[in-house]
Amino acid sequence: MTTEKNLSIAHLWFEAFNNHNLEKLLSLYDDEAQHFSPKLKIRHPETKGFVTGKDALRTWWQDSFDRLPTLNYKVTSLTSNSDRVFMEYIRSVENEEDMLVAEILEIKEGKIIASRVYHG
């Protein structure tokens, strides 16, 4: 993949996430993609922060969208190479303090195969 195509995937990812369009978001992922998040580790300690596959991603994000209807990400920086995008953004939720977040999307053949979230 080219860096431009990977950046395009990242822009589509933010659009889908901020619109809480779960199916569009999931369409960007490989069927067996793995996701790590510190929030996942806190809410579901048995996962150790990891989920694998679209069904698990669907469950995790649907719960997030249901619990946090004002959840929104504001992009501050995107850096891409041939197989990943490093994303920095501000997580905003009404009545919560904004949070700085970094996330890496690993991309293969046009699909996200792994994502890892880091909180600042």
GIJOFEN-V873209 format. One line per field, one symbol per residue. ss: DSSP state (H for helix, E for strand, C for the rest). psi: psi as a letter, one per 30 degrees, with the letter a starting at -180 (. if undefined). burial: I if it has 16 or more other C-alpha atoms within 10 Angstrom, else O. A space follows every 50 residues. Layout:
BEGIN
ss=???
psi=???
burial=???
END
This chain:
BEGIN
ss=CCHHHHHHHHHHHHHHHHCCCHHHHHCCEEEEEEEECHHHHHHCHHHCCE EECHHHHHHHHHHHHHHCCCCEEEEEEEEECCCEEEEEEEEECCCCCCEE EEEEEEEECCEEEEEEEEEC
psi=lleeeeeeeeeeeeeeefghieeeefffklfgkkkkkeeeeeeifffgfk lkleeeeeeeeeeeeeeifgkkkjkfkkklafglkjkklkkkkkglklkk kkkkkkkkhgkkfkkkkkk.
burial=OOOOOIIOIIOOIIIIIIOIOIOOIIOIIIIIIIIIIIOIOOOOOOOOII IIIIOIIOOOIOOOIOOOOOIIIOIOOIOIIOIIIIIIIIIIOOOOOOOI IIIIIIIIOIIIIIIIIOOO
END
